[in-house]
Amino acid sequence: MGTFSIEGGHPLSGSITPQGAKNEALQILSAVLLTPEPMVIHNIPNIIDVNKLIQLIADFGVQVDQIGPNSYRFEARDVQVDYMQSDAFKKDGGGLRGSIMMVGPMLARFGKGYMPKPGGDKIGRRRLDTHFDGFVKLGAEFRYNKEEHFYGVEADRLKGAYILLDEASVTGTANVVMAAVLAEGTTTLYNAACEPYLQQLCQMLVRMGAKISGIGSNLLTIEGVASLKGTEHTMLPDMIEIGSWIGMAAITRSELTIKNVGWEHLGMIPATFQKLGIRLERRGDDIYVPAHTDGYQIQTFIDGSIMTIADAPWPGLTPDLLSIILVVATQAKGELLIHQKMFESRLFFVDKLIDMGAKIILCDPHRATVIGHGFQSTLKATTMVSPDIRAGVSLLIAALSAKGTSTIHNIEQIDRGYERIVERLQGIGARIQRLP
């Protein structure tokens, strides 16, 4: 179990460039299974979860060639379909939640898709019903082995259908879209997710020859085609990383420039941090965060009631940033109510912040009230364990602002989602070390 040692209380300075989007990568990389032709993908983040998926794809017999630091060429000409039922796949696929994204492409192209119960962050229930309900409505037969926790769908030929998703799941929408593009007839997908990463996937599929209309809305119409060709694609910058660095700059009172952020794809993220009183400046496609030497004040609603920040489907705020926002609020002036609607275990890391001196009331598994210190007192260094990717980096940001040297164990959770985080943070002056 790896460990970070972080000496906090020092301002940072300079610029940092966000990695490619993790959540987009898991969809885009799975889509290479839809065609036997070459696919070239750029700006792939070099992180544990993505590298595991690339290895899984290679284990299926897909030719994988790294052609640059963050660029790969894939050719899924000779796919070993039976590998999906092997013991090796049950073991390796079960260690990665992104393995669910392979089911739709395999079902569409080869008529069968299987997967073990997926791993990933322990942040509460993350059901798969939306994925498999969609496959069944396209004509697939579903089966589930309770003893082995092994899922499967099979179909001689998928057929287009009207599908009303029971929730606007990003991965569920992506999986059903990838299955429907090779189905016979027209699929109408309502209550579809419309996040930028889903738009990226749909636009790439169109370049491959798919017929998809309504991209960017919650109503997609997909006319099935017989086959897809290869293409080239570049990932967006990771919006969760961008939000992480905004929060880090504010709570450490640092002057920081975040490079090449893709402003048009950030949605409510800049405005949400501005509700905390954080000043941002757009400079071309960069975000400039000045040093908040006088602190930052949380706004209230018009009637004076406490500001509430909650997650919501796009264009609402992504739930992955609520942990960061909660940490940043601990040093703001004022109070904030965080409402995490999607996952009932994601706020449980606040006990570690309370140990550091933060004023937080965990109201229930979904809500926490933060009373900011306004930098009148600092967080205190402590020893912590990273429970998941987002809580882990939130604790790291808290440690950078705290007085003294903090230790964070189980940093593999952070490495799952953040590329070369030690080297990149050291490049802007962070006093962080990876211990043996």
C-alpha positions, 0 to 999 in steps of 0.5 A, spaced: 500 500 500 503 506 497 503 512 501 504 520 500 507 524 505 505 532 504 508 538 507 502 543 507 501 550 508 506 552 502 503 556 496 503 554 489 505 557 483 505 556 475 501 552 471 498 545 470 495 542 464 489 537 465 490 530 463 485 526 458 478 525 461 478 518 464 471 517 464 471 519 456 477 514 455 473 508 458 467 509 453 472 511 447 477 505 448 471 500 449 468 502 442 474 500 438 471 493 439 466 495 434 470 495 428 475 491 425 479 497 422 484 501 425 482 506 431 487 511 433 486 515 440 490 521 442 490 524 449 489 518 453 490 519 460 496 514 463 492 512 469 491 505 472 484 504 471 485 506 463 491 502 463 487 496 465 482 497 460 487 497 455 490 491 457 483 487 457 482 489 450 489 486 448 487 480 452 481 479 447 486 479 441 486 486 439 492 489 436 494 495 441 500 499 439 503 505 443 504 510 438 506 516 442 506 518 450 498 518 450 496 515 443 495 508 441 493 505 435 488 499 436 486 494 431 480 489 433 480 484 427 481 478 430 477 478 437 477 472 441 470 472 443 470 466 448 475 470 452 469 473 455 467 467 459 474 465 461 477 465 468 482 470 466 477 475 464 472 474 470 478 475 475 481 481 471 474 484 468 472 484 476 477 489 478 475 494 473 468 498 473 470 500 466 469 493 464 462 494 463 463 498 457 465 492 453 459 489 453 455 493 448 460 493 443 461 485 444 454 484 443 453 489 437 458 486 433 459 478 436 452 477 438 454 476 446 457 480 451 459 477 458 462 481 464 463 479 472 461 483 477 465 490 476 470 493 481 471 500 482 470 505 488 466 503 494 461 509 494 455 506 495 450 502 490 452 503 483 447 498 479 447 496 472 440 495 471 440 501 466 445 497 461 442 491 461 434 493 461 437 497 454 440 491 451 434 487 453 429 492 449 434 491 443 432 484 443 438 481 447 437 475 452 439 476 459 442 471 464 445 472 471 449 467 474 448 468 482 454 463 484 459 467 480 456 474 480 457 473 472 452 477 467 451 475 460 447 478 454 446 474 447 442 476 441 442 473 434 441 480 431 439 486 435 433 490 433 432 497 434 426 499 439 424 505 443 427 505 450 426 510 455 432 509 460 430 509 468 435 514 469 440 518 465 446 514 466 452 516 462 455 509 462 448 506 461 447 511 455 454 510 452 453 502 452 446 502 449 448 507 444 454 502 442 449 496 442 444 500 437 449 503 432 449 496 429 442 494 430 437 493 425 432 499 424 431 505 428 432 506 436 429 512 440 433 513 446 429 518 451 432 520 458 439 519 455 445 522 458 448 528 454 455 529 458 460 532 453 464 525 454 457 522 451 457 527 446 464 525 444 463 518 443 457 519 439 461 524 434 466 519 434 461 513 432 458 518 427 465 519 424 465 511 424 459 511 419 454 511 425 447 515 424 446 518 430 441 525 431 440 529 437 447 529 440 447 533 446 440 532 448 436 527 452 433 524 446 437 520 441 435 517 434 440 512 432 439 508 425 443 502 425 448 500 420 451 494 417 458 496 419 463 501 422 469 503 419 476 506 423 477 513 425 482 518 429 479 521 436 482 526 441 480 526 448 477 532 452 481 534 458 478 531 464 473 536 467 474 533 474 482 534 474 480 541 472 475 542 478 480 539 483 486 544 481 481 550 481 479 548 488 487 546 490 489 553 488 483 557 492 484 553 499 492 554 498 491 561 496 496 560 490 496 563 483 495 558 478 494 557 471 490 551 468 492 550 461 487 548 455 481 546 459 476 546 454 472 552 456 466 550 452 465 543 455 466 545 463 458 547 464 457 549 471 463 548 474 466 555 473 460 558 476 459 553 482 466 555 484 464 562 483 458 561 488 464 559 493 467 566 492 473 563 488 475 568 483 476 565 476 479 569 469 478 566 462 485 567 458 484 564 452 482 557 453 486 557 460 483 558 467 487 563 471 486 563 479 489 569 482 492 568 489 486 569 494 490 572 500 484 575 503 480 569 502 473 567 499 466 568 501 460 563 500 454 566 497 447 565 499 441 565 496 437 571 494 433 570 500 439 569 505 438 562 506 444 557 506 447 556 499 446 549 497 450 545 492 448 539 489 450 534 483 445 533 477 445 530 470 448 534 465 448 540 465 448 540 472 454 539 476 458 532 476 458 528 483 465 527 482 467 534 484 462 535 490 468 532 495 473 537 492 468 543 493 466 540 500 474 541 502 474 548 499 468 550 503 472 548 510 476 555 509 471 559 506 467 565 510 460 562 511 456 556 510 455 551 505 450 545 505 453 539 500 447 535 497 450 528 494 444 525 491 447 519 487 452 515 492 450 514 499 457 513 501 461 518 498 461 523 504 463 518 509 470 521 508 468 527 512 470 524 519 478 525 516 477 532 515 473 533 522 480 530 525 484 535 521 479 541 525 474 542 519 467 544 522 462 539 518 456 536 520 454 530 517 447 530 516 445 524 513 449 519 508 447 524 502 448 531 506 453 535 510 453 542 512 460 546 512 462 552 517 468 555 514 474 557 518 475 563 513 482 562 514 482 564 521 485 557 523 488 552 519 487 545 518 492 540 522 496 535 519 494 528 520 495 521 517 489 518 513 487 513 508 484 514 501 477 511 500 476 512 493 479 516 487 475 523 489 475 523 496 483 521 496 485 527 492 480 531 496 484 529 502 490 530 498 488 538 497 486 538 504 493 536 506 496 541 502 493 547 505 494 544 512 499 546 517 504 540 518 506 534 514 500 529 513 501 522 511 496 519 506 496 511 505 492 507 500 494 512 494 493 507 489 486 509 489 488 516 487 493 513 482 487 510 479 484 517 476 490 522 476 496 521 472 503 522 475 500 526 480 506 527 484 511 530 479 505 534 476 504 537 483 512 538 485 512 542 478 508 547 481 511 547 488 507 542 492 512 539 497 509 532 496 513 525 496 511 518 494 514 513 500 516 506 498 
